[in-house]
């Protein structure tokens, strides 16, 4: 399940498999589906990532 992260006045959606963040939920969902299915990241999907949050 995609995680919603609030930072200031912005909201990011994070793939819980690889922790990449996206401004749009749909990209985070696609990322999580791909990561779960193939145990790898898709370059096409991750090109929409905006950041990798610090843990």
Phi and psi in degrees as a GROMACS rama.xvg file:
@    title "Ramachandran Plot"
@    xaxis  label "Phi"
@    yaxis  label "Psi"
@TYPE xy
-65.1498  137.821  UNK-2
-98.3742  133.739  UNK-3
-95.0441  125.988  UNK-4
-121.587  128.616  UNK-5
-103.926  131.593  UNK-6
-133.81  103.747  UNK-7
65.6327  -123.524  UNK-8
-99.9418  8.11811  UNK-9
-106.587  153.084  UNK-10
-121.88  131.49  UNK-11
-119.243  154.316  UNK-12
-117.631  127.592  UNK-13
-115.18  133.34  UNK-14
-70.5264  124.043  UNK-15
-78.9815  -5.51066  UNK-16
-87.8436  -51.0162  UNK-17
-109.916  -6.87381  UNK-18
69.5251  15.5981  UNK-19
-75.9372  144.571  UNK-20
-108.724  148.416  UNK-21
-135.175  150.815  UNK-22
-77.6818  -25.8374  UNK-23
-111.741  131.682  UNK-24
-57.307  -37.2941  UNK-25
-59.0157  -38.974  UNK-26
-69.5636  -38.5481  UNK-27
-64.9272  -39.2355  UNK-28
-65.3857  -43.8007  UNK-29
-63.4017  -41.1409  UNK-30
-60.6276  -48.6805  UNK-31
-62.9843  -39.6593  UNK-32
-63.1003  -45.5517  UNK-33
-66.0848  -47.4224  UNK-34
-58.7505  -42.1098  UNK-35
-67.6709  -39.6072  UNK-36
-75.0488  -38.2412  UNK-37
-114.743  -1.50659  UNK-38
52.9244  39.2689  UNK-39
-159.714  167.883  UNK-40
-101.075  149.711  UNK-41
-93.9961  126.566  UNK-42
-62.2311  -35.9548  UNK-43
-63.1747  -44.0949  UNK-44
-72.3658  -46.208  UNK-45
-67.8565  -15.671  UNK-46
-65.385  -15.8532  UNK-47
-94.0154  -4.24444  UNK-48
-67.3987  147.886  UNK-49
-107.584  -22.7633  UNK-50
-173.49  165.364  UNK-51
-114.345  109.464  UNK-52
-61.8275  148.647  UNK-53
-73.3529  142.481  UNK-54
